[in-house]
Amino acid sequence: MTNLLAAGIGFRRGTGADEIAALITRALLHVGAGPRDLTAIATAADRTCEPAIAQAAARFSLSPCPIDPEALAARDAELVTRSARIEHLRGVGSLAEAAALAAAGPGSRLTLPRIASAGATCALAVGQSTIPAA
């Protein structure tokens, strides 16, 4: 089995790819990981088509992973941080944390609670893949 390292991203409209990519890099440094360790960049399903998240994910040779509202809500009880604004808009305390946990799969855990830049948030979660490492 291999470890999955997923970044969950929340971002405001108008936030650029540079800011999102820099925040992901900062998050990876916090946990002693590098860009190649990242297996998913996840956000709310209705935001994955936005150019900024697509461009930021491409810098890590990934595509944005869409997380539907039900999957976000299923991880809400495990979140460490809470934003009243995001709770009102999305029904979860932290989009970044919920997306990271959902993308990392069942049994995953947060390795880095939400961190923020001016226009984005990022959290990291680690899980286990059932596919043996090559």
Buried (B, 14 or more C-beta within 10 A) or exposed (E): EEBBBBBBBBBEEEBBBEBBBBBBBEBBEEEEBEEEBBBBBBBBBEBBEBEBBBBBBBBBEBEBBBBEBEBBBBBBEBBEBEBEEBBEEBBBBBBBBBBBBBBBBEEBEBBBBBBBBEBBBBBBBBBBEEEEEE
